[in-house]
Amino acid sequence: MTAEDLQPYQRITQDVKDQVRLGRLQGNDKLPSTRELADHYGVAPGTVQRALAELRTEGVIYSHQGRGSFIRESAIDVVADPTAQAIKHLEEQVADLTARLERLEASSDQKG
């Protein structure tokens, strides 16, 4: 898939992830403002906001109201191998569910 195949917000998210991957952006680096990013990419501020929301969902950035958006410390792990990150997340969920099930079974055994 080429850059031309991507929606404008997807090009922004891909560019930010590429910059993290290349070491140009690192943990806790502050991103430019929405207006500055919109000017840089030649898009509407709403497009930048959609890209930032996507980056937050993917765990690449975090935002503080009134302070801006920042690169997460763990962003390099997310962009380096998103599949491994997804597997790690699933493993954590399975471990959590297993622990819950064991607690329920223990509770049920005590009542019975």
N, C-alpha and C positions, 0 to 999 in steps of 0.2 A: 504494500500500500504506500503510495507516495503522499507527500504533504498536500498535494492538490486534491487528493481523495478525502481528506479530513475536513470536518467542520471547523470554522475559525476557533471555537473554544478548544477543540481537540488539538489544534496546532499549538496553541498556547501551553496546554498541559504537557504536550510532548516536548516542547522546547524547554520548559522548566525542568522536566525529568532528565532531559539530555544534559542540561547544565549541571545538575546534581551529579549525574553519572561521570561527567568530565571533571568534576571537582571545582567548577567555577562558582557553584553555590554549595554551601556547607551548612551543617547543623547550626541553627539559631540565626542564620543570615536573614536579614529583613528584606522582603520583596519590595519593589517600588509600589507606590500607591495605585489604586485602581485606575485613576485618571492617567497616571504616567504609563501604566501598562497599556491602556487603551490607545494612547497616542503612539507608543512604540510599535504596537502590532497593527495599528490602523483599523481598530474595531470599536464598537460601542462599549461603554462601561458595563452594560448588562452581559455582554459576551465575556468580559474579563471576570465578572462575578460568577458566571457559570463555570468558567475554567477553575477558579479558586475553589468553588464548592466541590468540584470533581477531585482536585488535588487534596482537599481536606478529607474527603471520603476515602481516598486511596491511602491516606496516612503519610503523604509527602509534606504537607504543611499543617500548621496550626495558626489560628487567628485570635487576636485579642481586640475586642471592640475598642475603637478609638486609637489603637496603637499600630494596627496593621497585621500583615501576614508574615509568618516566619517559616523557614525550612526546619522540619523536625530533625532531631539528632539521628533518628533511625531511617531517614529518607533514603540514604544510600542503599540500605538493605532492601527497601521496597523497590527502588528502581533497578537495582542490580539483578534481582531475580524475583519478580513478582509471583511466580508460581511457587517458589519455596516459601515466600511470605504467606501465601494463601494456605499452603499445607500446614505451616506452623500454626496459623490461626485455627484451622480445623482441628489439629491435634489438641490445642488448648481447650476447644469446645468439647471434644470427646472426653478429655480428662475431667472437665467440670461436670459433664453429664454423668460420667461413671461415678464420681464422688457423690453426686446427688442420689443416684440410684442405690449406692451402698448405704447411705444414710437412711433412705426410705426402707430398705430391706431390714436394716438393723432395728429401726423403729417398729416395723411390723412384727419382727421376731419377739421383741420385748412385750408387745401387746398380746401375742398369741400364746 
